[in-house]
């Protein structure tokens, strides 16, 4: 089968069907209104992604609490946000009824910004810290996650991504570094309790077999004591616990997983590969294959970090441009059982219409991500985020940001 046939083939996720193999990653854009509701800019962005015909779209990290959050103007999912979220989902679905739309639920934990919220931690990590969470506070956070899942369901979302990646609270609890002697730390049984209990409660309280539940997971965080390491002070890769996690979540109803790596505040190039070191992307597919090999055939595995492959002009050596292009390599990963879907993050900023252009035979019109990471600079600076290469609105936003806040160097040289 050619890459077009592979990438445009439908796939079943739980009881639902995605129209193709393209997944839009949860990409925070700092453009919500003062109450944490989707703005006109937010709505336009997701409607364009739906019109662009991606099979599965994830709403950027939406916080279950205003108390602890990483972004000053982050999307919120609490009772007061239900009506605006319902209107928002309706507009996205009207743009393309076939597109599946899920919400990524998050709590920022030690990555919460103390300038405008409460930074909390399960065990102080060097350089971060925060107020130590009590068992009662984590119990309350679980309640808030369950409520958020019910709100997402009521708002019309097709499912949720229970975020367990990138250094946010879910991954902070899971990592071996959390060797504190408490209900949610120390042994694997205790550290996995948070995720397992959450899944069991969401499955029971939402009680809809057509509502998807899955997680984005950093298989290896890449620092001593991070998730996927050999112990609380070791950076050495050990996937015993990540494999136990995905199997345990699958048993509790997970229909899909999004593979990832790293933590953006510690090693950003591990999860969002820098254009100067594109080879790191191969690690993502290697870890995704391990996920795939340890799950049931019907559980969907979504791979990450495909944007860097572009149209083959990506800086990768010992391979032809054609072989290393996004479409050729992405379809190869699917055909060879490495992943079931390919995730696009930065590429979705550069061209939200990529899947539609592929279907219509307009590949020459695709705007490929240049991996300049100016979008990352905007995110770190708490500015509105988008593609500074192809969208003048965000080029102007970058100029304004650098003028007001100074230039921020985010890429390796």
Secondary structure, 3 states (H helix, E strand, C coil): CCHHHHHCCCEEECCEEECCCEEECCCCCCCCCCCCCCCHHHHHHHHHHHHCCCCEEEEEEEECCCCCCCCCCCCECCHHHHHHHHHHHHHHHHHCCCCEEEEEEECCHHHCCCCCCCCEECCCCCCCCCEECCHHHHHHHHHHHHHHHHHHHHHCCCEEEECECCCCHHHHHHCCCCCCCCCCCCCHHHHHHHHHHHHHHHHHHHCCCCCEEEEEEECCCCCCCCCCEEECCEEEECCHHHHHHHHHHHHCCCCEEEEECCCHHHHHHHHCCCHHHHHHHHHHHHHHHHHHHCCCCCCEEEECCCHHHCCCCCCCCCCCCCCCCHHHHHHHHHHCCCCCEEEECHHHHHCCCHHHHHHCCCHHHCCCCCCCCHHHHHHHCCCCCCCCCCCHHHHHHHHHHHHHHCCCCCCCC
